[in-house]
Amino acid sequence: MNELNCGQEEQYAGPEKKKSTSKIVKRTLVVAALALAVYVVYSVVYLFVSPDRNIQQIYLVPEDAAFIIQSSAPIEDWEKFSGSETWQCLKKAKSFEEVTESVEKLDSVVKSNKVLLSLVGERDMLISLHKTRATKWDFLLILDMQKTSKMDLLKDQVETVLVMSGFTVTNRMHNGINILEMRDSETRDIFYIAFVDNHLVGSYTSGLVESAIDSRNKPKIGLDQSFIETEKLVSGKGLVRVFINYARVPQFMSIYLGARNEYIDLFSNSMNFAGLYLNTDKERMEVKGYTLRKDSADPYVTALLNSGKHKMKAHEILNSIKKINIGFNNPVTFVKELENAMSVHNKQLYDSYQSSRKKIEGLFGISLEENFLSWMSGEFAITQSEPGLLGHDPELILAIRAKSIKDARKNMELIEKKIKRRSPVKIKTANYKDFEINYVEMKGFFRLFFGKLFDKFEKPYYTYVDDYVVFSNKAASLLSFVEDYEQKNLLKNNPGFENALSYLKSSSTIFLYTDVHKFYSQLKPMMNPATWNEIQSNKDILYSFPYWTMQVIGDGRSASLQYVMDYSPYQPEEVVAIAADEDDEEMNEDAETEKEQMSELKRFYVEKFEGNVLREFYPEGALKSEAEVKEGKRHGRYREYYEDGTLKLRGKYANNKPKGTWKYYTEDGKFERKEKF
């Protein structure tokens, strides 16, 4: 009976127990759902409502950065830039290939996680460039992760994502921040990343990531007032923004240059930061922006930026491979600005300047302001031509525009007269194709007022052309200038220069134009051997940007900048072998050999390029030789003449060395002998 009762109790208890269990499960699920909802709400509030632990990107940039690149939409900007024709050309260079590989590798890591990419969305990115070794540089990448920086779970999954992408990942701590070390199993390269507040920081140099972490609490560049002002001027402009930290540029450029460059040093000592923005299309790469001057800037830089600008016209009389235009409103005003800057910032230099000025004026009995500066309008153009084959110094021309050429001539004649009276130096004058060629020793005149850039014109030859007084460091250079002017071989007729003038302003404080094809051979002495070898290996790429132009317009404490590199894909010319002597076509041996009387310049000869032909003249002006040239070297047919114009010899050169059969003739034109090389 009891057993029956127990069975009945269990039968009736079964449904009650099941009901109780179901109730417990239901309650548990409700509690779990509620907990999950609370967690989700908390997460949303934490992610979007709670205060962000955000810091500015620039605060993480170490103070030794030479260049800083900024983008607000890096993926989009990179797609635009990487698709441009100019970048497709540039990335073929070895150095750019390395940069491209690094950037694309990092970008692929981010893109490999679509969730991460969608959460990041549009974001700010900085890339800073640093010198890391004597001949090496590396970049530091700083990416604003915005709200995702607060998702610790996502951060924890980064390591998993990297491992799945084929990297070996290790961890270490630096100042309380975890650094992930990503080792590429194939290249063995290590990329270091860390989350610093709202930013992801990465570099192939661990020291740069550590410096970024250290800069978090002690920022330098980000708190620099000059940088802040510069950043405001270019904010939101262009494809990307580029900032130059002038203080670090000489150290960075030492990677490429064989020695310190005095002009780079001058700018680094005179300028704080430059803020630039980049644009590119199928015809050119263009960079515009602004630079700010230091209060302690070099006096010449201060005076230049405070003295306005001047309209450029010297290209109407000049030809060159490199041209520098310097312009200001008034030379007298410029000198007063210079004197004021020196008296305030460099008393020793000011005293030396005053002493030198008084010495020159007292020695020659002239007023430098009235007799030397007063006739100048404010435009100074310095051009460089290819050096002659028998010399290594560049051939320089200085053209100074006069308010009145009559007044300029009058004052220069007075200076000549005074110097001749006070000095044993013989002042000589000659005539070349109706151009009066003068020579005078004006030691200290130009450098006193205009600095080291004018050092080469201490003992100038000079002449008068249109509204300009034209000076040169060599007689050969001045006569070569006359030939160019006579034959209308001028910059104004150069397509590259014409193009530059079409998109730059007509008035400048500083204007620099370079014909890369012609200037190429002059780069070698400026570079260290490793850099020159790299330039040679990338010559076709360099030649695809045939004209480089820079314009600076001063405005007191700041200056506007514009850099332009024209793009035109370079197609190397086919190398044509020099024909055998038997197949050689005779040059016109009856070519005009007009004599010019230059007896007072006997110690000088003239070397002149006409197209690809070098002409050398006797001191009296008669044609001495003609040689085909290529890239500054004799390469091709060669002819030499007696002073009366009779052919003396003919032969060929290959890379500046005699080649093949050379034939020699007597003064009466008869064949004398031949020689094999």
Salt bridges, closest charged atoms under 4 A:
ASP52 OD2 - LYS147 NZ 3.08
ASP52 OD1 - LYS150 NZ 3.16
ASP64 OD1 - HIS130 ND1 2.74
GLU76 OE2 - LYS80 NZ 3.45
ASP107 OD2 - LYS111 NZ 3.34
GLU181 OE2 - ARG172 NE 2.70
ASP197 OD1 - ARG216 NH2 2.76
GLU210 OE2 - ARG172 NH2 2.90
ASP214 OD1 - HIS174 NE2 3.04
GLU229 OE1 - ARG557 NH1 3.31
ASP265 OD1 - ARG260 NH2 2.99
GLU283 OE1 - ARG284 NH2 3.77
GLU339 OE2 - ARG357 NH1 2.93
ASP351 OD1 - LYS347 NZ 3.06
GLU361 OE2 - ARG357 NE 3.51
GLU369 OE1 - ARG357 NH2 3.92
GLU436 OE1 - ARG409 NH1 3.81
ASP455 OD2 - ARG447 NH1 3.26
GLU483 OE2 - LYS433 NZ 2.95
ASP484 OD1 - LYS608 NZ 2.62
ASP566 OD1 - ARG284 NE 3.96
ASP581 OD1 - LYS652 NZ 3.51
ASP581 OD2 - LYS663 NZ 3.97
ASP584 OD2 - ARG639 NH2 3.19
ASP584 OD2 - ARG650 NH1 3.71
GLU586 OE2 - ARG650 NH2 3.10
GLU610 OE1 - ARG615 NH1 3.35
GLU616 OE2 - LYS624 NZ 3.69
GLU626 OE2 - ARG615 NE 3.04
GLU628 OE2 - ARG637 NH2 2.94
GLU631 OE2 - LYS539 NZ 2.32
GLU640 OE2 - LYS648 NZ 3.75
GLU675 OE1 - ARG673 NH1 3.50
